[in-house]
Amino acid sequence: MASSHYWRGKRVLITGGSSGLGLALAQEFATQGAHLALVARDRQRLQQAAATLEQEPGEVLLLPADITRAEQVATAFETLRQRWGRLDALVNCAGRSARGTLEQTSPEQFHAMMELNFYALVRCTQAALPLLLESQGHVVNIGSLASKVAPRYMGPYPASKFAVAAYSQQLRLELRERGLHVLLVCPGPIAREEPRRYETQTGDALPPEAQRPGAGARVRRLDPHQLARQILRACQRRQVELVVPGKARLLFVLGALWPSLGDRLLLRFTSS
């Protein structure tokens, strides 16, 4: 049974912490007594996020930064080192999705998607590793169901999330003996209050279901706060992977053993 006191006094940095799942995670960590460092590009949205945490006991450190810029990441982590000198968990939550056919997706669009969804994640992890190895802490990488399967009409998004899955596995295999815990989270579409805006739109070239969350995946939208609680529990148990909904694992296994069957099932579950 995971302890409700586990996070009390621990120091947690969340990228993309000003909205969506990142903010839900911040609120859950704060409720459990953690100190938070929130990273996002928009200072005003960071301040709005911090306002939702005012009643909680932990400190909230705001670190405005564009994590696709190496110098801004270095500045943010230097500020954290000077302020705290410790880090117990890094949650790589910043990212974006996309819509488009591969035929109409340029190499430049792949590069832009990889820059935020993968290279920035690597950049932040590298900056955090000295502190996390010292604390034998946690790296939480927010992937997607698209880290395991590549549905139609999602443009460069699945390739970027497959890279996150590979990096997470290598990181845990290389550093587990030094006490680092690495958790890959593979969630389905997450419910949002504001409309989702996708990159790499191809407009009328896409079928209507492609514009929906999950590119038409027939799965229930996830409550971000419930997912956040699942992530915290998975960290406490030092799980290596969290797939939500769990039944998606069957599709992953069948696709690995029998790719043509996996393709047929994926088409079935992402069609209207």
Rosetta blueprint (number, residue, H / E / L):
1 M L
2 A L
3 S L
4 S L
5 H L
6 Y L
7 W L
8 R L
9 G L
10 K L
11 R E
12 V E
13 L E
14 I E
15 T E
16 G L
17 G L
18 S L
19 S L
20 G H
21 L H
22 G H
23 L H
24 A H
25 L H
26 A H
27 Q H
28 E H
29 F H
30 A H
31 T H
32 Q L
33 G L
34 A L
35 H E
36 L E
37 A E
38 L E
39 V E
40 A E
41 R L
42 D L
43 R H
44 Q H
45 R H
46 L H
47 Q H
48 Q H
49 A H
50 A H
51 A H
52 T L
53 L L
54 E L
55 Q L
56 E L
57 P L
58 G L
59 E L
60 V E
61 L E
62 L E
63 L E
64 P E
65 A L
66 D L
67 I L
68 T L
69 R L
70 A H
71 E H
72 Q H
73 V H
74 A H
75 T H
76 A H
77 F H
78 E H
79 T H
80 L H
81 R H
82 Q H
83 R H
84 W L
85 G L
86 R L
87 L L
88 D L
89 A E
90 L E
91 V E
92 N E
93 C L
94 A L
95 G L
96 R L
97 S L
98 A E
99 R L
100 G E
101 T L
102 L H
103 E H
104 Q H
105 T L
106 S L
107 P H
108 E H
109 Q H
110 F H
111 H H
112 A H
113 M H
114 M H
115 E H
116 L H
117 N H
118 F H
119 Y H
120 A H
121 L H
122 V H
123 R H
124 C H
125 T H
126 Q H
127 A H
128 A H
129 L H
130 P H
131 L H
132 L H
133 L H
134 E H
135 S H
136 Q L
137 G L
138 H E
139 V E
140 V E
141 N E
142 I E
143 G L
144 S L
145 L H
146 A H
147 S H
148 K L
149 V L
150 A L
151 P L
152 R L
153 Y L
154 M E
155 G L
156 P L
157 Y H
158 P H
159 A H
160 S H
161 K H
162 F H
163 A H
164 V H
165 A H
166 A H
167 Y H
168 S H
169 Q H
170 Q H
171 L H
172 R H
173 L H
174 E H
175 L H
176 R H
177 E H
178 R H
179 G L
180 L L
181 H E
182 V E
183 L E
184 L E
185 V E
186 C E
187 P E
188 G L
189 P L
190 I E
191 A L
192 R L
193 E L
194 E L
195 P L
196 R L
197 R L
198 Y L
199 E E
200 T L
201 Q L
202 T L
203 G H
204 D H
205 A H
206 L L
207 P L
208 P H
209 E H
210 A H
211 Q H
212 R L
213 P H
214 G H
215 A H
216 G H
217 A L
218 R L
219 V L
220 R L
221 R L
222 L E
223 D L
224 P H
225 H H
226 Q H
227 L H
228 A H
229 R H
230 Q H
231 I H
232 L H
233 R H
234 A H
235 C H
236 Q H
237 R L
238 R L
239 Q L
240 V L
241 E E
242 L E
243 V E
244 V E
245 P L
246 G L
247 K L
248 A H
249 R H
250 L H
251 L H
252 F H
253 V H
254 L H
255 G H
256 A H
257 L H
258 W L
259 P H
260 S H
261 L H
262 G H
263 D H
264 R H
265 L H
266 L H
267 L H
268 R H
269 F H
270 T L
271 S L
272 S L
